[in-house]
């Protein structure tokens, strides 16, 4: 069973495709790159698969993103500060 949910244009030749599928008897959400070019048309190895049992946790993490954090800022790259290497990520 495959159910395409949608796609996001990455560039002129590549889309990011989101789909629900059943691989090896385990349902999950697959997020993969799909290329359409003269050399190759199809899915690449680039992507990720979230098993159905982990989807709730994945959704919580995605929903915790503040859209303001994704907005372009007026700062130039030189002015941005690098986060420290020992900064911990939240564990859900």
C-alpha positions as CSV (number, residue, x, y, z in Angstrom):
1,X,0.0,0.0,0.0
2,X,1.4,3.4,-1.0
3,X,-0.3,6.7,-0.5
4,X,1.3,9.8,-1.8
5,X,0.7,12.8,0.5
6,X,2.4,15.6,-1.4
7,X,5.6,17.0,-2.7
8,X,7.7,20.0,-2.2
9,X,9.9,21.5,-5.0
10,X,13.6,21.5,-3.9
11,X,15.0,22.7,-7.2
12,X,14.5,22.5,-11.0
13,X,15.1,18.7,-11.1
14,X,14.3,17.5,-7.6
15,X,11.1,17.2,-5.5
16,X,10.8,16.0,-1.9
17,X,8.0,13.4,-1.8
18,X,6.1,12.5,1.3
19,X,4.2,9.2,1.3
20,X,2.8,6.5,3.5
21,X,4.0,3.1,2.6
22,X,4.3,-0.5,3.8
23,X,7.9,-1.7,3.6
24,X,8.7,-5.2,4.9
25,X,5.3,-5.4,6.5
26,X,5.8,-2.2,8.5
27,X,3.8,1.0,7.7
28,X,5.6,4.3,7.9
29,X,6.0,7.8,6.5
30,X,8.7,8.1,3.9
31,X,10.3,11.4,2.9
32,X,12.5,11.0,-0.1
33,X,14.0,13.0,-2.9
34,X,12.6,12.3,-6.4
35,X,14.8,13.4,-9.4
36,X,13.7,14.1,-13.0
37,X,16.6,14.6,-15.2
38,X,18.1,13.3,-18.5
39,X,20.4,10.9,-16.7
40,X,18.0,9.5,-14.1
41,X,14.3,9.8,-13.1
42,X,13.2,8.3,-9.9
43,X,13.8,8.2,-6.1
44,X,17.3,8.8,-4.8
45,X,18.8,7.2,-1.7
46,X,18.4,10.6,0.1
47,X,15.6,10.5,2.6
48,X,14.2,9.2,5.8
49,X,11.6,6.7,6.9
50,X,9.6,7.2,10.1
51,X,8.0,4.0,11.3
52,X,4.3,4.3,12.2
53,X,5.1,3.5,15.8
54,X,7.4,6.6,15.9
55,X,5.1,9.0,14.0
56,X,3.4,10.5,17.1
57,X,6.9,11.5,18.5
58,X,7.9,12.8,15.1
59,X,4.7,14.9,14.8
60,X,5.3,16.3,18.3
61,X,8.8,17.4,17.3
62,X,7.6,19.0,14.0
63,X,4.8,20.8,15.8
64,X,7.2,22.2,18.3
65,X,9.0,24.2,15.6
66,X,8.2,27.9,15.8
67,X,7.7,29.3,12.3
68,X,9.4,32.5,13.4
69,X,12.6,30.5,13.8
70,X,12.5,29.7,10.1
71,X,12.0,33.2,8.8
72,X,14.9,34.9,7.1
73,X,16.5,37.4,9.3
74,X,18.2,40.7,8.4
75,X,21.5,39.4,9.9
76,X,24.4,38.7,7.7
77,X,26.1,35.3,8.0
78,X,29.2,36.8,9.6
79,X,27.1,38.2,12.5
80,X,25.3,34.9,13.3
81,X,26.8,33.1,16.3
82,X,27.7,29.5,16.2
83,X,25.9,27.3,18.7
84,X,28.2,25.6,21.1
85,X,29.2,22.0,20.3
86,X,27.9,20.8,23.7
87,X,24.4,22.2,23.3
88,X,21.9,19.4,23.8
89,X,19.0,18.6,21.6
90,X,15.6,18.0,23.3
91,X,14.8,14.3,23.8
92,X,11.2,13.5,23.1
